[in-house]
Amino acid sequence: MIFLYYGLLENGKLKFGILEINNGYKVEKYDSDFIALETTRDDIITAFDQAGNIALKYSVELEKIGNKTSADYYKKKSIELYNQMD
């Protein structure tokens, strides 16, 4: 089961990013026909870095509209994503 996706979409399809699944995270990269491609260590590092940035930016937007609870959740999530490569 996929809970959340942090990454890039192209024409409404997943392109490159992190899937948050029931037992952790999975890095996925797809070609234009939505066929999964092999990921490298550099892809994994880039994906977690981008996912952390996405979660942090989203937390800022939520804070701006006064949704502190969700903003705090995504700020913590950004730290969790950044720390996956430690």
Backbone as JSON Lines, residues from 0, in Angstrom:
{"i":0,"aa":"M","n":[0.84,-1.17,0.0],"ca":[0.0,0.0,0.0],"c":[0.89,1.25,0.0]}
{"i":1,"aa":"I","n":[0.58,2.2,-0.86],"ca":[1.31,3.46,-0.93],"c":[0.55,4.49,-0.09]}
{"i":2,"aa":"F","n":[1.28,5.14,0.81],"ca":[0.68,6.16,1.65],"c":[0.87,7.56,1.08]}
{"i":3,"aa":"L","n":[2.04,7.81,0.52],"ca":[2.35,9.15,0.03],"c":[3.47,9.09,-0.99]}
{"i":4,"aa":"Y","n":[3.48,10.05,-1.9],"ca":[4.52,10.14,-2.92],"c":[5.17,11.51,-2.83]}
{"i":5,"aa":"Y","n":[6.48,11.53,-2.73],"ca":[7.26,12.77,-2.76],"c":[8.12,12.7,-4.01]}
{"i":6,"aa":"G","n":[7.8,13.49,-5.01],"ca":[8.62,13.42,-6.21],"c":[8.05,14.18,-7.38]}
{"i":7,"aa":"L","n":[8.55,13.84,-8.55],"ca":[8.19,14.5,-9.79],"c":[7.13,13.72,-10.54]}
{"i":8,"aa":"L","n":[6.2,14.46,-11.13],"ca":[5.19,13.88,-12.0],"c":[5.43,14.41,-13.41]}
{"i":9,"aa":"E","n":[5.11,13.6,-14.4],"ca":[5.19,14.03,-15.79],"c":[3.94,13.55,-16.49]}
{"i":10,"aa":"N","n":[3.15,14.46,-17.01],"ca":[1.88,14.12,-17.65],"c":[0.99,13.29,-16.74]}
{"i":11,"aa":"G","n":[0.97,13.64,-15.46],"ca":[0.12,12.95,-14.5],"c":[0.62,11.59,-14.05]}
{"i":12,"aa":"K","n":[1.84,11.22,-14.44],"ca":[2.41,9.92,-14.06],"c":[3.64,10.13,-13.19]}
{"i":13,"aa":"L","n":[3.86,9.18,-12.28],"ca":[5.07,9.23,-11.47],"c":[6.29,9.19,-12.38]}
{"i":14,"aa":"K","n":[7.29,10.02,-12.08],"ca":[8.51,10.07,-12.89],"c":[9.73,9.65,-12.07]}
{"i":15,"aa":"F","n":[9.89,10.3,-10.91],"ca":[11.07,10.03,-10.07],"c":[10.79,10.53,-8.67]}
{"i":16,"aa":"G","n":[10.96,9.67,-7.69],"ca":[10.75,10.12,-6.31],"c":[10.68,8.98,-5.33]}
{"i":17,"aa":"I","n":[10.13,9.31,-4.18],"ca":[10.03,8.38,-3.05],"c":[8.57,8.0,-2.84]}
{"i":18,"aa":"L","n":[8.32,6.72,-2.75],"ca":[7.01,6.22,-2.34],"c":[7.12,5.86,-0.86]}
{"i":19,"aa":"E","n":[6.21,6.4,-0.06],"ca":[6.13,5.99,1.34],"c":[5.15,4.83,1.38]}
{"i":20,"aa":"I","n":[5.67,3.67,1.75],"ca":[4.85,2.46,1.77],"c":[4.73,1.96,3.21]}
{"i":21,"aa":"N","n":[3.95,0.92,3.42],"ca":[3.65,0.49,4.79],"c":[4.85,0.06,5.61]}
{"i":22,"aa":"N","n":[5.95,-0.29,4.99],"ca":[7.12,-0.72,5.78],"c":[8.35,0.15,5.51]}
{"i":23,"aa":"G","n":[8.17,1.37,5.02],"ca":[9.31,2.25,4.8],"c":[9.17,3.07,3.53]}
{"i":24,"aa":"Y","n":[10.28,3.19,2.82],"ca":[10.33,4.02,1.62],"c":[10.89,3.21,0.45]}
{"i":25,"aa":"K","n":[10.49,3.63,-0.74],"ca":[11.02,3.0,-1.95],"c":[11.27,4.09,-2.98]}
{"i":26,"aa":"V","n":[12.48,4.09,-3.55],"ca":[12.81,5.03,-4.61],"c":[12.37,4.43,-5.93]}
{"i":27,"aa":"E","n":[11.68,5.23,-6.72],"ca":[11.19,4.77,-8.02],"c":[11.55,5.77,-9.1]}
{"i":28,"aa":"K","n":[11.92,5.25,-10.25],"ca":[12.24,6.06,-11.43],"c":[11.6,5.36,-12.63]}
{"i":29,"aa":"Y","n":[10.89,6.14,-13.47],"ca":[10.17,5.56,-14.6],"c":[10.54,6.26,-15.9]}
{"i":30,"aa":"D","n":[10.47,5.52,-16.99],"ca":[10.67,6.13,-18.31],"c":[9.34,6.7,-18.79]}
{"i":31,"aa":"S","n":[9.31,7.22,-20.01],"ca":[8.11,7.88,-20.53],"c":[6.94,6.92,-20.74]}
{"i":32,"aa":"D","n":[7.21,5.62,-20.8],"ca":[6.14,4.62,-20.93],"c":[5.73,4.04,-19.58]}
{"i":33,"aa":"F","n":[6.19,4.68,-18.5],"ca":[5.89,4.27,-17.13],"c":[6.42,2.88,-16.81]}
{"i":34,"aa":"I","n":[7.58,2.58,-17.37],"ca":[8.28,1.33,-17.06],"c":[9.36,1.67,-16.03]}
{"i":35,"aa":"A","n":[9.38,0.9,-14.94],"ca":[10.34,1.17,-13.87],"c":[11.77,0.98,-14.37]}
{"i":36,"aa":"L","n":[12.6,1.93,-14.02],"ca":[14.01,1.87,-14.39],"c":[14.85,1.53,-13.17]}
{"i":37,"aa":"E","n":[16.03,1.0,-13.42],"ca":[16.96,0.7,-12.33],"c":[17.41,2.0,-11.68]}
{"i":38,"aa":"T","n":[17.5,1.99,-10.35],"ca":[17.97,3.17,-9.64],"c":[19.4,2.94,-9.15]}
{"i":39,"aa":"T","n":[20.18,4.01,-9.19],"ca":[21.56,3.98,-8.72],"c":[21.63,4.58,-7.32]}
{"i":40,"aa":"R","n":[22.78,4.44,-6.69],"ca":[22.97,5.06,-5.37],"c":[22.77,6.58,-5.47]}
{"i":41,"aa":"D","n":[23.26,7.19,-6.54],"ca":[23.07,8.63,-6.73],"c":[21.59,8.98,-6.86]}
{"i":42,"aa":"D","n":[20.82,8.13,-7.55],"ca":[19.38,8.35,-7.65],"c":[18.74,8.33,-6.26]}
{"i":43,"aa":"I","n":[19.13,7.39,-5.46],"ca":[18.56,7.24,-4.12],"c":[18.87,8.48,-3.28]}
{"i":44,"aa":"I","n":[20.11,8.93,-3.31],"ca":[20.51,10.12,-2.55],"c":[19.72,11.33,-3.04]}
{"i":45,"aa":"T","n":[19.65,11.51,-4.36],"ca":[18.91,12.63,-4.93],"c":[17.44,12.58,-4.56]}
{"i":46,"aa":"A","n":[16.84,11.4,-4.63],"ca":[15.41,11.25,-4.33],"c":[15.1,11.62,-2.89]}
{"i":47,"aa":"F","n":[15.91,11.16,-1.95],"ca":[15.65,11.49,-0.54],"c":[15.88,12.97,-0.28]}
{"i":48,"aa":"D","n":[16.87,13.56,-0.92],"ca":[17.12,14.99,-0.77],"c":[15.94,15.79,-1.32]}
{"i":49,"aa":"Q","n":[15.47,15.43,-2.5],"ca":[14.33,16.12,-3.09],"c":[13.06,15.92,-2.26]}
{"i":50,"aa":"A","n":[12.86,14.72,-1.76],"ca":[11.68,14.43,-0.95],"c":[11.7,15.26,0.33]}
{"i":51,"aa":"G","n":[12.86,15.38,0.95],"ca":[12.99,16.21,2.15],"c":[12.66,17.66,1.84]}
{"i":52,"aa":"N","n":[13.13,18.15,0.7],"ca":[12.83,19.53,0.28],"c":[11.34,19.72,0.05]}
{"i":53,"aa":"I","n":[10.71,18.75,-0.6],"ca":[9.28,18.83,-0.88],"c":[8.49,18.89,0.43]}
{"i":54,"aa":"A","n":[8.81,18.01,1.36],"ca":[8.09,17.98,2.64],"c":[8.3,19.28,3.41]}
{"i":55,"aa":"L","n":[9.52,19.81,3.4],"ca":[9.8,21.06,4.11],"c":[9.04,22.23,3.48]}
{"i":56,"aa":"K","n":[9.06,22.32,2.17],"ca":[8.32,23.4,1.49],"c":[6.82,23.3,1.77]}
{"i":57,"aa":"Y","n":[6.31,22.09,1.79],"ca":[4.89,21.9,2.07],"c":[4.57,22.32,3.5]}
{"i":58,"aa":"S","n":[5.46,22.02,4.43],"ca":[5.23,22.43,5.83],"c":[5.17,23.95,5.94]}
{"i":59,"aa":"V","n":[6.01,24.65,5.19],"ca":[6.0,26.12,5.2],"c":[4.66,26.65,4.67]}
{"i":60,"aa":"E","n":[4.18,26.05,3.59],"ca":[2.89,26.48,3.03],"c":[1.75,26.22,4.02]}
{"i":61,"aa":"L","n":[1.78,25.08,4.68],"ca":[0.75,24.77,5.67],"c":[0.8,25.74,6.84]}
{"i":62,"aa":"E","n":[1.99,26.11,7.25],"ca":[2.16,27.07,8.34],"c":[1.56,28.43,7.95]}
{"i":63,"aa":"K","n":[1.77,28.84,6.7],"ca":[1.25,30.12,6.23],"c":[-0.27,30.2,6.31]}
{"i":64,"aa":"I","n":[-0.94,29.08,6.11],"ca":[-2.41,29.1,6.16],"c":[-2.95,28.73,7.54]}
{"i":65,"aa":"G","n":[-2.04,28.61,8.51],"ca":[-2.46,28.39,9.88],"c":[-2.68,26.95,10.29]}
{"i":66,"aa":"N","n":[-2.25,26.0,9.49],"ca":[-2.43,24.59,9.82],"c":[-1.15,24.08,10.5]}
{"i":67,"aa":"K","n":[-0.98,24.46,11.77],"ca":[0.24,24.16,12.51],"c":[0.45,22.66,12.71]}
{"i":68,"aa":"T","n":[-0.6,21.92,12.98],"ca":[-0.47,20.48,13.22],"c":[0.11,19.77,12.0]}
{"i":69,"aa":"S","n":[-0.45,20.04,10.84],"ca":[0.07,19.41,9.62],"c":[1.44,19.96,9.25]}
{"i":70,"aa":"A","n":[1.66,21.25,9.48],"ca":[2.97,21.84,9.21],"c":[4.05,21.16,10.04]}
{"i":71,"aa":"D","n":[3.76,20.93,11.3],"ca":[4.72,20.24,12.18],"c":[4.98,18.81,11.71]}
{"i":72,"aa":"Y","n":[3.92,18.13,11.27],"ca":[4.07,16.76,10.78],"c":[5.03,16.72,9.58]}
{"i":73,"aa":"Y","n":[4.81,17.6,8.62],"ca":[5.65,17.58,7.41],"c":[7.06,18.1,7.67]}
{"i":74,"aa":"K","n":[7.22,18.96,8.64],"ca":[8.57,19.39,9.02],"c":[9.33,18.21,9.61]}
{"i":75,"aa":"K","n":[8.69,17.45,10.48],"ca":[9.31,16.24,11.04],"c":[9.58,15.21,9.94]}
{"i":76,"aa":"K","n":[8.65,15.09,9.02],"ca":[8.81,14.14,7.91],"c":[10.01,14.54,7.05]}
{"i":77,"aa":"S","n":[10.21,15.85,6.84],"ca":[11.36,16.29,6.04],"c":[12.67,15.88,6.71]}
{"i":78,"aa":"I","n":[12.75,16.0,8.01],"ca":[13.95,15.59,8.74],"c":[14.15,14.09,8.61]}
{"i":79,"aa":"E","n":[13.06,13.34,8.74],"ca":[13.13,11.88,8.6],"c":[13.66,11.49,7.2]}
{"i":80,"aa":"L","n":[13.16,12.17,6.18],"ca":[13.6,11.87,4.81],"c":[15.06,12.25,4.61]}
{"i":81,"aa":"Y","n":[15.47,13.43,5.08],"ca":[16.87,13.83,4.98],"c":[17.8,12.83,5.68]}
{"i":82,"aa":"N","n":[17.34,12.3,6.81],"ca":[18.17,11.4,7.61],"c":[18.23,9.97,7.09]}
{"i":83,"aa":"Q","n":[17.48,9.64,6.07],"ca":[17.5,8.29,5.53],"c":[18.87,7.91,4.98]}
{"i":84,"aa":"M","n":[19.65,8.88,4.59],"ca":[20.95,8.59,3.99],"c":[22.1,8.66,4.99]}
{"i":85,"aa":"D","n":[21.8,8.92,6.26],"ca":[22.84,8.96,7.29],"c":[23.29,7.56,7.67]}
